C-alpha cells in the first residue's frame, strides 16, 4: 500500500482555509480536503495564552508530496508560524485509498 498522510492546518478565517483546501486539490497535492469550523483554539503565543476562533483544514495526500504541500500551504497562509502537521494513515477503506491514488500523481 502507498504511504498516505493526513495533513492538518488551521487558519483564522474561513476564506483562507477554503483557499488552501481548494488550491492543494487543484495542484494535485491532495486528493481531498475538508474545511471544518469554526473551532476554538487555545495555545501559548509570545508568553500568553491565546483563545482564537479558527478553521481547520484536513488534507489527504501521500508522503512523497509532503514537502511541496507544505510549501504551497505556507505560500497562502497568513500566520507567522502556521501549524502544519502530517500524520500517517495506517488503516482505512481500500476502495477509498484506490480512489485517492487515482487523484494524485504517480510516485
Backbone as CSV, one residue per row, in Angstrom:
resi,resn,N_x,N_y,N_z,CA_x,CA_y,CA_z,C_x,C_y,C_z
1,UNK,0.838,-1.181,0.000,0.000,0.000,0.000,0.881,1.242,0.000
2,UNK,0.456,2.260,-0.734,1.168,3.535,-0.758,1.135,4.163,0.622
3,UNK,2.042,5.086,0.852,2.088,5.761,2.141,1.245,7.028,2.076
4,UNK,0.064,6.953,2.682,-0.844,8.083,2.705,-0.691,8.854,4.008
5,UNK,-0.969,10.156,3.940,-0.912,11.011,5.120,-2.159,11.882,5.179
6,UNK,-2.463,12.319,6.381,-3.462,13.364,6.563,-2.721,14.566,7.150
7,UNK,-2.840,15.679,6.485,-2.180,16.907,6.907,-3.248,17.838,7.440
8,UNK,-2.938,18.485,8.564,-3.882,19.467,9.077,-3.199,20.808,9.244
9,UNK,-3.993,21.841,9.053,-3.561,23.201,9.301,-4.773,23.991,9.754
10,UNK,-4.526,25.030,10.533,-5.609,25.893,10.989,-5.354,27.318,10.513
11,UNK,-6.445,28.047,10.272,-6.363,29.445,9.853,-7.323,30.266,10.699
12,UNK,-7.169,31.578,10.634,-8.046,32.419,11.452,-9.309,32.862,10.723
13,UNK,-9.485,32.418,9.464,-10.735,32.767,8.770,-11.088,31.714,7.728
14,UNK,-12.365,31.630,7.461,-12.882,30.609,6.552,-12.351,30.780,5.134
15,UNK,-12.268,32.012,4.649,-11.818,32.240,3.274,-10.417,31.690,3.027
16,UNK,-9.520,31.906,3.986,-8.155,31.394,3.843,-8.143,29.869,3.879
17,UNK,-8.920,29.280,4.757,-8.996,27.821,4.834,-9.519,27.242,3.519
18,UNK,-10.552,27.843,2.971,-11.113,27.380,1.700,-10.088,27.537,0.575
19,UNK,-9.364,28.651,0.578,-8.338,28.882,-0.450,-7.259,27.802,-0.392
20,UNK,-6.786,27.483,0.805,-5.775,26.428,0.970,-6.339,25.088,0.507
21,UNK,-7.523,24.739,0.986,-8.130,23.440,0.654,-8.311,23.279,-0.851
22,UNK,-8.800,24.309,-1.499,-9.040,24.246,-2.950,-7.724,24.183,-3.727
23,UNK,-6.756,25.013,-3.348,-5.502,25.111,-4.094,-4.708,23.804,-4.070
24,UNK,-4.644,23.149,-2.908,-3.859,21.908,-2.847,-4.517,20.790,-3.652
25,UNK,-5.840,20.808,-3.762,-6.529,19.828,-4.609,-6.314,20.183,-6.085
26,UNK,-6.459,21.457,-6.440,-6.245,21.889,-7.828,-4.853,21.516,-8.317
27,UNK,-3.845,21.659,-7.454,-2.456,21.365,-7.832,-2.126,19.876,-7.714
28,UNK,-3.118,19.048,-7.379,-2.959,17.597,-7.232,-1.927,17.240,-6.163
29,UNK,-1.837,18.101,-5.148,-1.022,17.785,-3.982,-1.857,17.055,-2.939
30,UNK,-3.157,17.069,-3.137,-4.103,16.383,-2.268,-5.228,15.829,-3.126
31,UNK,-5.736,14.698,-2.715,-6.876,14.124,-3.404,-8.181,14.650,-2.847
32,UNK,-8.124,15.131,-1.599,-9.327,15.556,-0.898,-8.929,16.513,0.219
33,UNK,-9.738,17.536,0.433,-9.544,18.463,1.556,-10.908,18.805,2.128
34,UNK,-10.971,18.915,3.429,-12.183,19.381,4.083,-11.854,20.591,4.938
35,UNK,-12.848,21.466,5.068,-12.736,22.635,5.937,-13.795,22.496,7.019
36,UNK,-13.360,22.555,8.265,-14.263,22.448,9.407,-14.143,23.710,10.247
37,UNK,-15.254,24.126,10.794,-15.182,25.262,11.704,-16.486,25.999,11.773
38,UNK,-16.475,26.979,12.590,-15.323,27.411,13.374,-15.057,26.471,14.550
39,UNK,-13.787,26.445,14.956,-13.360,25.711,16.139,-12.727,26.708,17.103
40,UNK,-12.606,26.339,18.338,-11.987,27.191,19.349,-10.617,26.623,19.660
41,UNK,-9.573,27.432,19.551,-8.207,27.004,19.834,-7.640,27.777,21.013
42,UNK,-6.875,27.082,21.829,-6.170,27.662,22.968,-4.707,27.281,22.833
43,UNK,-3.800,28.252,22.931,-2.383,27.964,22.746,-1.529,29.093,23.327
44,UNK,-0.277,28.749,23.604,0.687,29.743,24.052,1.234,30.465,22.832
45,UNK,1.293,31.790,22.901,1.911,32.587,21.837,2.498,33.831,22.471
46,UNK,3.791,33.990,22.312,4.511,35.154,22.834,4.232,35.370,24.319
47,UNK,4.413,34.267,25.078,4.316,34.249,26.539,2.911,34.522,27.080
48,UNK,1.893,34.316,26.249,0.499,34.482,26.673,-0.328,33.314,26.170
49,UNK,-1.371,33.004,26.892,-2.336,32.033,26.388,-3.329,32.782,25.511
50,UNK,-3.461,32.312,24.291,-4.391,32.890,23.328,-5.631,32.010,23.217
51,UNK,-6.742,32.622,22.929,-8.003,31.929,22.646,-8.520,32.496,21.337
52,UNK,-8.619,31.641,20.335,-8.915,32.116,18.987,-9.954,31.227,18.310
53,UNK,-10.797,31.836,17.500,-11.674,31.076,16.624,-10.879,30.780,15.353
54,UNK,-10.845,29.510,14.970,-10.088,29.113,13.793,-10.912,28.172,12.913
55,UNK,-10.357,27.905,11.745,-10.913,26.960,10.781,-9.863,25.898,10.522
56,UNK,-10.280,24.646,10.460,-9.386,23.500,10.326,-9.476,22.914,8.923
57,UNK,-8.324,22.722,8.303,-8.252,22.024,7.016,-7.704,20.624,7.262
58,UNK,-8.404,19.622,6.773,-7.939,18.236,6.782,-7.643,17.860,5.336
59,UNK,-6.418,17.475,5.072,-5.934,17.280,3.709,-5.390,15.858,3.568
60,UNK,-5.875,15.107,2.575,-5.406,13.738,2.333,-4.437,13.734,1.159
61,UNK,-3.260,13.141,1.385,-2.212,13.154,0.375,-1.326,11.930,0.538
62,UNK,-0.139,11.985,-0.099,0.861,10.927,0.014,2.128,11.506,0.620
63,UNK,2.860,10.663,1.311,4.082,11.080,1.994,5.053,11.786,1.053
64,UNK,5.217,11.266,-0.152,6.199,11.852,-1.067,5.798,13.236,-1.581
65,UNK,4.575,13.684,-1.324,4.138,15.025,-1.738,4.199,16.039,-0.598
66,UNK,4.607,15.596,0.596,4.525,16.466,1.771,5.294,17.773,1.619
67,UNK,6.542,17.743,1.200,7.340,18.971,1.142,6.698,20.015,0.225
68,UNK,6.246,19.576,-0.941,5.597,20.503,-1.874,4.268,21.005,-1.302
69,UNK,3.539,20.133,-0.643,2.274,20.502,0.002,2.525,21.553,1.084
70,UNK,3.534,21.342,1.908,3.867,22.315,2.956,4.222,23.672,2.351
71,UNK,5.031,23.673,1.289,5.392,24.940,0.631,4.155,25.671,0.116
72,UNK,3.231,24.916,-0.479,2.010,25.527,-1.019,1.184,26.136,0.103
73,UNK,1.017,25.410,1.207,0.253,25.929,2.347,0.914,27.191,2.884
74,UNK,2.225,27.160,3.083,2.947,28.330,3.600,2.836,29.531,2.667
75,UNK,2.758,29.283,1.367,2.632,30.370,0.396,1.302,31.102,0.483
76,UNK,0.300,30.459,1.022,-1.037,31.045,1.153,-1.282,31.533,2.573
77,UNK,-0.759,30.810,3.536,-1.059,31.035,4.952,-0.591,32.403,5.425
78,UNK,-1.379,33.026,6.294,-1.010,34.346,6.812,-0.416,34.307,8.213
79,UNK,-0.408,33.146,8.869,0.185,33.051,10.200,1.711,33.147,10.111
80,UNK,2.300,33.742,11.130,3.755,33.822,11.233,4.365,32.427,11.349
81,UNK,3.740,31.569,12.132,4.186,30.183,12.326,2.979,29.264,12.192
82,UNK,2.616,28.907,10.952,1.411,28.082,10.789,1.599,26.656,11.295
83,UNK,0.546,26.143,11.876,0.503,24.726,12.252,0.294,23.925,10.972
84,UNK,1.260,23.084,10.659,1.140,22.160,9.524,1.677,20.835,10.036
85,UNK,0.781,19.884,10.230,1.143,18.604,10.834,0.663,17.472,9.932
86,UNK,1.562,16.529,9.671,1.206,15.349,8.876,1.254,14.118,9.764
87,UNK,0.237,13.303,9.651,0.220,12.027,10.361,-0.020,10.916,9.347
88,UNK,0.639,9.783,9.536,0.431,8.678,8.606,-0.958,8.077,8.774
89,UNK,-1.509,7.643,7.674,-2.770,6.906,7.695,-2.389,5.437,7.633
90,UNK,-2.684,4.718,8.678,-2.235,3.328,8.757,-3.289,2.314,8.336
91,UNK,-4.536,2.691,8.421,-5.626,1.791,8.046,-6.748,2.604,7.423
92,UNK,-7.570,1.933,6.633,-8.721,2.605,6.052,-9.370,1.768,4.959
93,UNK,-10.386,2.329,4.398,-11.174,1.703,3.344,-10.321,1.557,2.077
94,UNK,-10.109,0.336,1.641,-9.274,0.084,0.457,-9.813,0.783,-0.789
95,UNK,-11.123,0.805,-0.936,-11.710,1.472,-2.099,-11.403,2.973,-2.078
96,UNK,-11.428,3.559,-0.882,-11.094,4.984,-0.750,-9.630,5.213,-1.135
97,UNK,-8.728,4.352,-0.655,-7.316,4.509,-0.986,-7.085,4.335,-2.484
98,UNK,-7.816,3.424,-3.105,-7.702,3.249,-4.555,-8.150,4.526,-5.266
99,UNK,-9.256,5.101,-4.823,-9.727,6.360,-5.397,-8.688,7.466,-5.174
100,UNK,-8.164,7.583,-3.944,-7.186,8.618,-3.614,-5.946,8.496,-4.479
101,UNK,-5.477,7.284,-4.687,-4.308,7.047,-5.535,-4.556,7.590,-6.937
102,UNK,-5.756,7.419,-7.452,-6.080,7.897,-8.796,-6.133,9.402,-8.920
103,UNK,-6.247,10.110,-7.802,-6.334,11.577,-7.836,-4.968,12.253,-7.741
104,UNK,-3.947,11.482,-7.358,-2.627,12.042,-7.094,-1.624,11.568,-8.133
105,UNK,-0.567,12.365,-8.355,0.452,11.936,-9.326,1.134,10.633,-8.892
106,UNK,1.609,9.895,-9.840,2.339,8.663,-9.550,3.656,9.002,-8.857
107,UNK,4.097,8.090,-8.005,5.368,8.285,-7.269,6.546,8.317,-8.202
